[in-house]
């Protein structure tokens, strides 16, 4: 997993390391020194993502902390055969986060 972090990165690092051990997964933290846009931390983490295996990877922005259904997302992604899978949720005021337009059946 790659986590793109900025706000209170040092606090997140301690928390993430604890969960890395609990979940038994490798979590890489990608931190921008200067804002690079939405995908900037992903570009910074590219060296961790392209290992030639073709295996899926998680990319998370820590704008919102909530329980993510990682195992279910991984399984749904693998079953779909898609190139990418995005987790979204409804919020009262999407102007703070952005809007995803999607088909109600998907």
C-alpha positions in Angstrom: 0.0 0.0 0.0 1.1 3.5 -0.7 -0.2 6.3 1.5 0.1 9.9 0.2 0.4 12.1 3.3 0.9 15.7 4.1 -1.0 17.0 7.1 0.5 15.8 10.4 2.7 13.3 8.6 4.7 12.4 11.7 1.6 11.4 13.6 0.4 9.3 10.7 3.7 7.6 10.3 3.5 6.1 13.9 -0.1 5.1 13.4 0.5 3.5 10.0 3.5 1.5 11.2 1.4 0.0 14.0 -1.3 -1.0 11.4 1.4 -2.3 9.0 2.3 -4.9 11.7 -1.3 -5.6 12.6 -2.4 -6.2 9.0 0.8 -7.9 7.9 1.3 -5.7 4.8 3.9 -3.3 3.6 2.7 0.3 3.7 4.8 3.0 1.9 4.3 6.7 2.9 4.6 9.1 0.0 5.1 12.7 1.3 5.5 15.8 -0.9 7.8 18.5 0.2 5.9 20.9 -2.1 2.4 20.3 -3.5 2.5 18.4 -6.8 -1.2 18.1 -7.5 -3.5 15.2 -6.9 -1.3 12.5 -8.3 2.0 14.0 -7.1 2.5 11.5 -4.2 1.7 8.7 -6.6 4.5 9.8 -8.9 6.9 10.0 -5.9 6.0 6.4 -5.0 6.4 5.0 -8.6 9.6 3.2 -7.6 7.6 1.1 -5.1 4.7 0.3 -7.5 6.4 -0.9 -10.7 8.0 -4.1 -9.5 7.1 -6.0 -12.7 4.7 -8.4 -11.0 1.6 -6.8 -12.4 -0.1 -7.2 -9.0 -2.6 -4.5 -7.9 -1.7 -1.9 -5.4 -3.6 0.5 -3.2 -3.1 4.3 -3.3 -4.8 6.3 -0.6 -4.9 10.0 0.2 -5.4 10.7 3.9 -7.8 13.5 3.5 -10.4 11.5 5.3 -9.7 8.8 7.9 -12.3 6.0 7.9 -12.5 2.2 7.8 -11.6 1.1 4.2 -12.8 -2.4 3.2 -9.3 -3.3 1.7 -9.8 -7.0 1.4 -13.2 -6.6 -0.3 -11.8 -3.9 -2.6 -8.9 -6.2 -3.6 -11.2 -9.1 -4.3 -13.7 -7.0 -6.3 -10.9 -5.4 -8.3 -9.4 -8.8 -9.1 -12.9 -10.2 -10.1 -13.7 -7.3 -12.3 -10.5 -7.6 -14.5 -10.5 -3.8 -14.6 -7.5 -1.6 -14.8 -8.4 0.4 -11.6 -10.9 0.4 -8.8 -11.9 3.5 -6.9 -13.7 3.6 -3.5 -16.1 6.5 -3.1 -18.7 7.5 -0.6 -21.6 10.0 -0.4 -21.0 13.2 1.6 -23.3 16.1 2.4 -21.1 18.7 0.8 -19.1 17.3 -2.1 -17.6 20.7 -2.9 -14.9 19.9 -0.3 -14.0 16.6 -2.0 -15.1 16.5 -5.6 -17.8 14.6 -7.4 -17.8 11.2 -9.1 -20.5 10.6 -11.7 -21.4 7.0 -12.2 -24.0 4.6 -13.5 -26.4 3.5 -10.7 -25.9 -0.1 -11.6 -22.1 -0.1 -11.1 
